């Protein structure tokens, strides 16, 4: 049974936070996002969670939508700023009315994909194993291609062009390849 969106969002928030904290000594390593270090990914999520979750759920503000923007914070402060943002996002989501939950669709996907991007950077140099998404978030991610216009989401602020998944790839690797990640 699929989890409700609020629970999926909170699971994705927890996963991303765990990956960011685990990589806190590796913020300068490249991530799976071309041209971005792990710190850039964390600061990007600070910006998108503030703009797509916290502000819209706590005020009468429209979500900012997909963006490649990053919070204007020094990389060495990325983890502290993320932890504060995650607490604020969790509180906003816990308190929001059910009719506002559709706003969480994109932020849930963003957290899920970028958790993988962070782990990729650490795993690339042998400090961890590649991340296999938890089943609930994996099923959520695998549903994305059928819910979006693939051509419309291929842009610098959403997904790069799909890359071939290696033979025998895991389900997680296959969806990340669809999302244009370096697998």
N, C-alpha and C positions, 0 to 999 in steps of 0.2 A: 504494500500500500504506500502510495506517495505521501510524503510528509507535507503538512500545510506550509505555505510560503514563509510564514513567520519563523517556523522551526528550521526550515532550510536556510533562511538568511542567518539565523543565530548559529547554526552549525558551520556555515561558511565563514562567518566572522571569527568563530573559535579556531577554525582550521588556519585561516590566514594569520591570526595573531600568534598561534603556535609556531608557524613557519617563520614569521618575522622575528620572534624572540629567539628561536633556534639559530637564526642567521645573524644575530646581533653583532657577532665578532667578525662577520664576513660581508659587511655592507658595501665594500668596494668591489666585490666580485661581480662579473657580468651575470645578468639574469637571462632567462630565455627570451626576454623582450629585446629585440635588436637595438643596440646602442644604449641600453639602460643597465646601470648597476643595480644591485639589490636595493640600495638606499633609494634610488629613483622610483622603484616599484612601490616601496613603502610610502614614500611621499606622494606618489600618484594616488594611492588608495586613501591617504589622508584627505586629499583634495576631493576625490569623487565621493567618498562617504559623507563628507561635510556638505557637498553640493547636491547629492542625490538622495541622501537619507536624512541627515540631521536637520538641515534647513527646511526641506519640504515637510517633514513630519512635525516639526516644532513651530513652524510659522507658516504664513500663507505665501510661500515662495515656490516657484516652479523648479523642478529638477533641472540640473545643468546638462544632463544627458552624457553620452559618450564624449570623452575628451582625452587628450594626451597631457593635460596640465598636471603639474606637480606642485605641492605646497611649497611656498618660498621659505624654506627652513634649511639650515645647514644639515648635511648628511649625518653628522655625529649626533644630532638631536632627533633623528628620524624615529627611533624606537620609542622614546618618551612621548613624542607628539602622537605617534600611532596609538599608544596605550590610552592616552586621554581621549583621542577620537573614538576608539573602540568602545570605551565606557559610555561616552555620550550617545553613540549610535545604538548601543544595546538599550539604554534607557529610553531613547526615542521610540525604538521598535516595540519594546515592552509596553509602552504607554499608548501606542497609536491605535486608532479605531480600525476594525477589520476592513472597512471600505477604503482605507489608505494603503492596504497591503500590496496591491498591484504595483505600487511604486518600488517595491523591493525586488522585482524580477531582475532588472539589469544589475543592481548592486550585488545581488547574490551570485550572479554569473561572474562579475568582475572579481569578487573576493575569491571565488573558487579557482578561476583561471590563474590569477596572480599568486595564489598560494603555491600552485604547481611551478610557476615561473621562478619563484624564490628558491624552492628546493632544487630545481634544475641547476641553478648556479652553484649550489653547495655540492650536489651530487657529481657535477661535471669534474670536480677535482678530487673526488673520492672521499669527501667528508661525510657523506650520507648516501643512503639508497635513493633511487628515484621515487617520487611520490606517486602512489596509487590512490586515487580519490576514494573516499568512503562511498559505499554503495548508493546512499540517498543522493549525494551530490553528483556522483557519476551519472546516475539515471537522469537527474535534472540536466546536466551538461549534454548528455547524449540526445536529449529531446530538442536541443537548440536548433540543429540544422533543419528540422521539420517545421519550426515555428518562425523562421526568419527567411527573408529573401537573401540568399547567399551572396548575390552580387552587391546588394545594398550595404552589407556589413563589411565588405572588403575595403578598408580604408586605413590610413595611419592612426585613426582614433578608435578603431574597433578591432578588426581581425585582418591580419595579413593574408595573402593568398594561401590557400591550403597547400600543404606539402605532403608528399607520399609518406604513408606510415610504413615502417619496416615490416617485412614479412614476419608473421607471428606476433605482432605488436599487441600489447595489452589494450583493453578497452580504454583506459585512461590515455595511453599514448596515441591511440587512434583519434580520439576526440581532440586532443591537443594538436595533432597534425592537421585536422580539419580547421582548427582555429589559427593555423599558420605559425605555430610555435616550432622552434628548432627542437626536433625530437631525436 
